Amino acid sequence: MNFDFTEEQLMIRDMVREFTENEVTPIDEELDKHGFSRELHKKMVQAGLMGIHFPEKYGGAEGDAIISAITVHELAKGSASIALFLDAHWLAADTILYHGSEEQKEKYLHKAAADSIFSFALTEPCAGSDAAGIKTTAKLEGDEWVLNGSKAWITNSGVADVCVVLAKTDPDAGAKGISAFIIEKGTPGFSVGKEENKMGMRGSNTCELILDNVRLPKSQLLGEVGSGFKIAMIALDGARISIGAIAAGLAEHAMKIARDYANQRVAFGKPIAKLYAIQEKFANMAVGIEATQLMTYSTAKLKAQGKRHTKEAAMTKIFGSEMCVKTCDEAIQTLGGYGYSKEYHVERFLRDAKLLQIGEGTSEILKILVGSTVLAEK
Ligand SMILES: Cc1cc2nc3c(=O)[nH]c(=O)nc-3n(C[C@H](O)[C@H](O)[C@H](O)COP(=O)(O)OP(=O)(O)OC[C@H]3O[C@@H](n4cnc5c(N)ncnc54)[C@H](O)[C@@H]3O)c2cc1C
């Protein structure tokens, strides 16, 4: 891919690539078996990855959306789960970066760039795609907000120190009645429910959250009352770029394993790589990966330039996630029976890839967004 990365971007790409090769790829299978690794998180903190795009004054490395995409892209070449972990951490932390008061930025972004893990809680057992239909409430009682409800499918929630939670402050006002709150681990009434036994992305932690009369001082409100839905949608625009980056990285990993196999596996007296049916699969895989990378970085560039990127981020996620599922499936097919074995890893990649079509807006919902936007354009 020729994206004209700057010297600094290339330096970070090489650093994260080396980190992935040394620290992430070797334990991807273990993460799938045993779940999230605090030890790996510590190494990511030491490598300066957790707040790589935050301003220096908040403990970051002064990167931008292109640097974030590079980081997640390279990590996903070793483990999609770990890339998703970082994506979810940023999904939460970025709401504070973009909408927090100076006190909140000072207090929380240093933590997010260091060893505190963040999570973002919008989805509920009764409301995922229909995010404006959440039922968790936040009522002002004197000087405190009191939150009640539950959240489902929250990435990082079982290991997080800080959670950005969306709740209804005006249940009759639809999306305009939602506000965002910052809740710290250990706040009375705020607890972690059951951990999800997931199909894939098993190296990331996903749990339910319970809010039972959680009392928060007014200082924990993020942004204005009623601005929570907008805050969440802006955060998701950014996170969908990360999903494109994960899709490109994971698909490349699958294609490389399939390529090595196709070059050495002999059938009917020659390597299967010489068969047109196999070559066609690689043509499709390579085209899809290249296109996803270009969409990911061109959308990241829009974000880095402060330009609107809602439609582009949704298109990147739709295309990238569907390409990734198809590529991982074709990688399994290329390996035949061995593809179906855990020994060659590609079965895990397909399990991981499937999440990309669901989390942070399903393909169906994003097609409504893109289709209606395009139809309204002049
Ligand atoms: C591993 C994992 C991690 C996650 N992490 C987080 C997280 O960190 N934070 C968070 O808040 N959430 C998280 N989620 C939740 C995720 O964002 C939701 O699962 C997703 O938005 C879909 O919501 P749902 O599961 O309630 O499905 P539903 O909304 O019930 O949808 C079910 C099906 O109906 C379709 N559908 C729904 N409405 C329409 C419509 N109007 N038109 C066409 N089709 C429609 C959907 O596309 C889907 O196919 C995570 C989910 C998973 C699986």
The ligand as a Gaussian input file, in Angstrom:
#p B3LYP/6-31G(d) Opt

LIG

0 1
 C      -17.745000      -9.009000      21.666000
 C      -18.601000      -7.786000      21.761000
 C      -18.087000      -6.635000      22.323000
 C      -18.896000      -5.489000      22.482000
 N      -18.384000      -4.376000      23.109000
 C      -19.208000      -3.329000      23.401000
 C      -18.739000      -2.220000      24.183000
 O      -17.556000      -2.149000      24.562000
 N      -19.627000      -1.241000      24.503000
 C      -20.926000      -1.267000      24.101000
 O      -21.665000      -0.352000      24.439000
 N      -21.398000      -2.289000      23.343000
 C      -20.576000      -3.332000      22.992000
 N      -21.048000      -4.395000      22.250000
 C      -22.447000      -4.406000      21.825000
 C      -22.630000      -4.214000      20.332000
 O      -22.349000      -2.883000      19.980000
 C      -24.050000      -4.663000      19.975000
 O      -24.087000      -6.080000      20.115000
 C      -24.472000      -4.248000      18.590000
 O      -24.618000      -2.864000      18.488000
 C      -25.796000      -4.913000      18.177000
 O      -26.760000      -4.774000      19.172000
 P      -27.575000      -6.057000      19.691000
 O      -26.582000      -7.117000      20.015000
 O      -28.493000      -5.609000      20.755000
 O      -28.387000      -6.557000      18.450000
 P      -29.819000      -5.995000      17.978000
 O      -29.806000      -4.533000      17.961000
 O      -30.880000      -6.677000      18.766000
 O      -29.857000      -6.534000      16.486000
 C      -30.117000      -7.910000      16.154000
 C      -30.096000      -8.025000      14.634000
 O      -31.123000      -7.189000      14.075000
 C      -30.564000      -6.272000      13.157000
 N      -31.278000      -4.996000      13.250000
 C      -31.615000      -4.300000      14.354000
 N      -32.254000      -3.169000      14.023000
 C      -32.311000      -3.148000      12.659000
 C      -32.833000      -2.236000      11.710000
 N      -33.439000      -1.097000      12.064000
 N      -32.710000      -2.554000      10.392000
 C      -32.103000      -3.688000      10.001000
 N      -31.584000      -4.596000      10.858000
 C      -31.688000      -4.323000      12.170000
 C      -29.104000      -6.109000      13.582000
 O      -28.296000      -5.649000      12.536000
 C      -28.782000      -7.540000      14.010000
 O      -28.482000      -8.310000      12.881000
 C      -20.237000      -5.513000      22.024000
 C      -20.748000      -6.673000      21.405000
 C      -19.959000      -7.803000      21.274000
 C      -20.547000      -9.022000      20.634000

